Amino acid sequence: MASPSVPRWLLGSLALQNLGRRKARTSLLVLAVAISGAIAFAGVVMMRSIEASITVGFSRLGADLMVVAQDALANITAALLVVEPTDQTLDANLLAQARIAGIGRAASQRIFRSEQSGFGGHAESVDLIGFDPERDFTIQPWISERLNRPMQPGDAILGAARDLPLGSEIALYGRPFRVYAKLGRTGVGTHERGVFMATSSLLALAPGIRERTGQTPPMLEPDKVSGFLIELAPGATELQARFALLSHLSGIKAVSAGSLLTGIRQGLTALLGGVLALVSMMFASTAVMVSVLFSAIVAERRNEIGLLKAIGARRAQIVGLLLIEAIGVTSAGGAIGVALGALLLRLFEHSLVYYLTQMGIPFLWLDRTNMVFIAAACVFGAALIGAVGALAPAWRVSRQDAYDLIRGEG
C-alpha cells in the first residue's frame, strides 16, 4: 500500500515545530551563521568600497615620470608632477615613435602662460593648459564638481583658486568658454590657478594669441607639446623606464615622482588581490563548518527520523524536512548577519572613515543598489550553504532502515 501524500506545508510546519522545540540549539546555530553573515556582508562592502577608494586614490597620485625638454622647468610635489610653463617643447609624436618599454599610459600637455587672455584681473597671469580628456589621468581625477554631462569642445575646467560657478561663461582671447568643472585643492600653483581645456580648444586660441602678441607660442603648434606625463606599466620600475627614455631619446629630461608613490600604487594592487583571496577562503571555511554542524545534528536525530520512517514517511519527505530546517535556520542567520554587518559598517563610518574624511582622504561607499544586491546575495548564500550542508547527511540518513535508525546502528 502506497504511503499517503503529505502536503508541502505540513513539512514546513513540522520543521518549524522541531526548531522551536530545540530553542537553544537553534539559537546557537542562527548566531553562528549570523556572525559569518555579518563578516561576509561587512567584509564584501568594505572591500568593494576600499577598492573604489583606492582606484580614486591611485588616479590622484598622478604620473610616475614626466618627460620634458632638457631645459624646461618641472614642479615636483608630494601629489603631482607638473610641467611648468616654458617655451621649451617636444615633438608631439616623440614617445609614439620611440616605443619605450615599461610605459603603461602617457598623456601630453600644452601649457601657455599669458597676461593678455582677458580673464581675471587686469594683466593677471593665467596658465592655459591643453590636454586630451580621453588619455588624461592627472587632471580629471581631481575634479571636485562638474556639470551633469560629458565634457565638450568649448568647455573649461578651473583650478580651485578660480571662484566662478559651474555653467558660467568666461572669455579667453575673445572666445567664449563654459565652466564645465572645478578642481579640488592640490597645493600645486599651476593646478590652483590654471584654466584647463581640451587640446583642440587651446589650439583654436592660436589666431587670437598671434593677433595680440604678434607671434604663435611654440607649444601651440599642432606638432609640439610642453611635455608628457607617464604612468608605468605593472612590474616596470622608474629606473628602467628612465634609462630606456634617456637611451632612446635626446634633448629630454625624465623627472621622477619618487619610487615611493610607484611602490604604493603597485604594492596595494597586489595586496588587495591577496585580501580578496583570504576573504574567499573564509567563506569556504564557513561552508565547511555549517556542513559539519548539520551532520552532527542529523546524527543526533537518528531515533526521531527512524520513527518518522516507521510510520510511513518517504525518503523524499525526510530529506525535504531536514532541508527546510537547514534553509530556515541559515536564512534567518543570514538576514540577522546582514543587519549586524550594517551596524558594523555604521560604526566604521563614525570612526575611521570620519577621521579619513577630516584628513581630506576620500572614502567612497558603495551605492545603495549594490549594497542591497550584496545583502540579498549574503542571505541567499547562507540559505544555499544550509541546503548544501544538510543535503549529504539528510540523503544518507534517509536511505537507512527505520529499525537501524531507532536502534542507533549504521
DRENLUM-303304 format. One line per 5 residues: for each residue x negated, y, z of C-alpha. Coordinates in steps of 0.001 Angstrom, whole numbers, plus 500000, padded with zeros to 6 digits. Each point is the difference from the previous one (the first is absolute). Layout:
// residues N
X Y Z; ...
//
This chain:
// residues 410
500000 500000 500000; 498552 503399 498995; 499248 502537 502673; 502480 502863 500214; 498982 503260 498343
498854 502634 502488; 500723 503678 499186; 496904 502143 499600; 501216 502469 502579; 500076 497199 502567
496266 499393 499542; 499374 503696 500637; 502213 499911 503079; 498167 496964 501376; 496635 501668 499314
501020 503147 501878; 501340 497958 502915; 496757 498058 500192; 497925 503183 499969; 502237 501474 502715
499570 496934 502204; 496239 500403 499931; 499753 503717 500660; 496477 499997 501418; 498520 497992 497120
501910 502011 497412; 498934 503299 501570; 496331 499011 500093; 500116 498853 496384; 501721 503230 498902
497386 501973 501949; 497132 498125 498360; 501390 500633 496522; 500821 503614 500911; 496413 500679 501045
498714 498523 496748; 502647 501941 498045; 499063 503251 501736; 496322 499476 499188; 500885 499084 496409
502307 502986 499412; 497826 502580 501754; 496857 498501 498468; 501285 500045 496421; 501411 503522 500304
496784 501268 501588; 497786 498307 497418; 502052 501377 497109; 500002 503468 501589; 496263 499834 500690
499413 498851 496433; 501943 502986 498645; 498194 502364 502379; 496592 498581 499078; 500850 500400 496330
500747 503685 500568; 496949 500357 502217; 497758 498395 497408; 501405 502241 497302; 499126 503018 502150
496416 498885 500468; 499422 501352 496506; 497056 499011 497844; 496986 497874 500874; 497746 501764 497491
500055 503221 498049; 498151 500591 496741; 499215 503604 499084; 497408 501852 497967; 496555 500004 501571
500135 503690 500948; 503628 500013 501150; 501082 500534 503602; 501906 497363 501963; 501976 500237 503213
499770 496959 502296; 502429 499809 502913; 501173 497247 502294; 503095 499603 497878; 499248 500831 496396
497386 500423 497341; 500782 503213 498131; 498447 501487 496867; 499198 503655 500608; 500784 502574 497267
497023 500329 497706; 499190 500621 496355; 498089 496705 499852; 502007 497372 498109; 499831 496410 498752
501341 498317 496892; 503585 498811 500573; 499245 496522 498605; 496693 499581 501865; 501082 497120 502289
502110 498286 497349; 497005 499733 497677; 497573 498885 502721; 502234 497162 501312; 498416 499925 503446
500589 496811 502003; 501506 500358 503484; 502367 502857 499161; 503593 499195 500939; 501709 503296 499153
498676 503279 498669; 501828 503342 499758; 498672 503147 498359; 500646 503536 501226; 499593 503480 498539
499599 502851 502517; 500079 503661 499015; 499639 502789 502561; 501533 503284 498919; 500740 503452 501428
502193 501088 497085; 502719 497327 499987; 502674 502390 501265; 500882 497653 502857; 499679 501031 503638
498664 503360 501073; 498086 502500 497901; 496784 498457 498647; 500555 496985 502221; 497786 497026 499208
502083 496982 498958; 498739 496527 499188; 501903 498443 497097; 499553 496210 499945; 501061 497832 497093
500422 496248 500508; 501661 496997 498394; 503045 499084 502157; 499975 496418 498710; 496363 499364 500977
499752 502236 503060; 499369 498426 503418; 498630 502954 501994; 502585 502792 499645; 503510 498547 499879
499528 497775 503103; 499700 503245 502016; 503378 501331 498860; 502114 500824 503058; 503150 501145 498175
501174 499974 496388; 503018 500460 497777; 502232 496968 499537; 498797 499208 496471; 496812 498935 498196
497321 502585 499294; 500454 501697 496623; 497936 502314 497746; 500172 503517 501410; 500106 498748 503606
497435 501079 502573; 498945 498568 503354; 498924 502518 502624; 497420 499566 502723; 501141 500195 503611
498833 503613 500347; 502415 501153 497272; 503300 500835 501686; 502605 499814 497245; 503237 497977 499979
500486 496983 497755; 501655 500814 496697; 498816 503602 499952; 498327 501406 496908; 496466 501348 499797
498123 501571 497072; 496442 499127 499012; 498513 502059 497173; 503516 500890 498902; 501245 496390 499847
502763 498896 502411; 499518 496988 502286; 502475 498292 502322; 498831 499121 503544; 500491 496235 499915
498280 498967 503247; 497789 501115 502868; 497007 498238 501511; 499484 499261 503661; 497075 501410 501938
496730 498476 498800; 497441 502364 501529; 498394 500416 496557; 499959 503568 498706; 500631 499154 496360
502967 497809 500898; 501362 502542 502473; 499985 502956 497581; 500219 498191 496662; 502738 499842 497402
500147 496538 498427; 501540 499153 496645; 499824 497427 497248; 496933 500286 497771; 502153 500884 497000
501532 502924 501917; 496577 501309 501013; 498644 499747 496446; 503069 501899 498778; 498789 502991 502075
496792 500259 497971; 501355 502586 497461; 501233 502271 502802; 496719 499687 501879; 498022 500737 496839
502170 503086 499360; 499267 501422 503471; 496383 498939 500427; 498783 499967 496412; 498801 496400 500193
501219 496450 500559; 498604 498380 503158; 498024 496852 499139; 502156 497708 502187; 503062 501019 497953
498556 498551 496840; 502030 496867 499106; 496917 497745 499993; 498514 501259 503303; 500754 499362 503696
498660 501345 503280; 499388 496530 501418; 501262 496475 500654; 501301 498495 503236; 499389 496257 500288
501494 497241 502122; 497848 496877 500153; 501275 496604 498958; 500423 497354 502766; 496632 498570 500958
497987 502796 498388; 497655 502099 502140; 499196 503688 499709; 496293 499265 499617; 500599 497704 497025
502423 502425 498342; 497705 503012 500485; 497018 498105 498603; 502031 498937 496947; 501266 503547 499413
496578 501621 500286; 498447 497289 497828; 502499 500319 497143; 500782 503726 500092; 497724 503018 499897
500567 503496 501327; 502417 498879 502686; 500169 499890 503776; 501775 497154 501828; 501243 501186 503385
501035 497443 502623; 502731 500303 502601; 497997 497789 502353; 500185 496231 500256; 502175 500185 503138
503203 500942 498163; 499378 497440 497276; 499352 497322 502607; 503227 500906 501800; 501968 499860 496746
498677 496581 498993; 499764 498508 503511; 503559 500851 501057; 501387 498450 496824; 498328 496694 500872
501086 500320 503651; 503638 500495 499017; 499936 496796 497956; 498532 498103 502951; 502638 501313 502416
502792 498979 497625; 498508 496502 499825; 499987 499805 503820; 503643 501105 500143; 500919 497276 497490
498203 497411 502144; 501935 501206 503043; 503306 499500 498160; 498945 496476 499007; 499045 499128 503581
503391 501283 501196; 501743 497671 497561; 497985 497041 501302; 500809 500964 503601; 503741 500136 499295
499839 496637 498242; 498305 498397 503016; 502580 501515 502357; 502918 498618 498017; 498362 496603 499783
499842 499937 503799; 503627 501155 500273; 501225 497268 497648; 498007 497376 501910; 501587 501184 503252
503517 499568 498580; 499622 496449 498693; 502663 498613 502357; 502490 502714 499049; 499421 499410 496280
500315 496255 500508; 503432 500460 501616; 501119 502215 497116; 498994 497307 497513; 501715 497334 502104
503341 501796 499755; 499705 500341 496217; 497906 503089 499203; 498321 499694 496588; 496324 500732 499262
500833 503194 498107; 502071 501209 502950; 497158 499343 502442; 497536 501850 497786; 502473 502853 499425
500665 500358 503747; 496302 500285 500835; 499302 502384 497118; 502861 502295 501032; 498595 500153 503524
496483 500708 498713; 501092 502654 497532; 502257 501661 502585; 497249 500190 502618; 497255 501214 497679
502277 502492 498206; 500983 501524 503334; 496354 500060 501009; 499066 501644 496690; 502659 502706 500411
498915 500722 503575; 496393 499991 498824; 500772 502652 497385; 501544 502185 502702; 496964 499509 502248
497715 500726 497058; 501856 503251 499341; 499413 501002 503631; 496292 499197 499623; 499838 502174 496892
501723 502854 501818; 497492 499696 502857; 497146 500034 497484; 501514 503044 498319; 500077 501927 503260
496440 499086 500923; 497288 499407 497408; 501873 501338 496964; 500798 503209 501903; 496336 500590 500792
498965 499218 496427; 502518 502548 498741; 498729 502601 502469; 496493 499425 498632; 501264 500564 496453
499631 496347 498963; 503097 498962 498009; 501836 496808 500917; 502653 498950 497501; 502817 497805 501291
501835 497698 497622; 503305 501334 498743; 503255 498739 501531; 500853 497735 497054; 496742 498056 500297
500361 499747 503775; 503513 498543 499663; 498709 497548 497402; 497165 498883 502305; 502439 499652 502924
502324 497815 497916; 497018 497963 498800; 498878 499436 503609; 503460 498767 501061; 500254 497776 496922
496464 498735 500587; 500836 499150 503611; 503082 498073 498876; 497958 498210 497337; 497313 499061 502514
502695 498574 502289; 501535 497969 497167; 496662 498678 498778; 498806 499293 503520; 503123 498028 500924
500527 498210 496680; 497305 497322 500329; 500803 498922 503599; 503761 500216 499319; 499700 497860 496885
497800 497482 501824; 502312 499627 502996; 503101 499741 497791; 498577 496863 498353; 499648 498087 503269
502644 497651 501371; 502311 501210 502737; 498952 497112 502249; 496288 500884 499761; 500712 503683 500635
502090 499301 503083; 497352 497640 501417; 497269 502517 499175; 498143 497720 497583; 498382 500833 496639
//
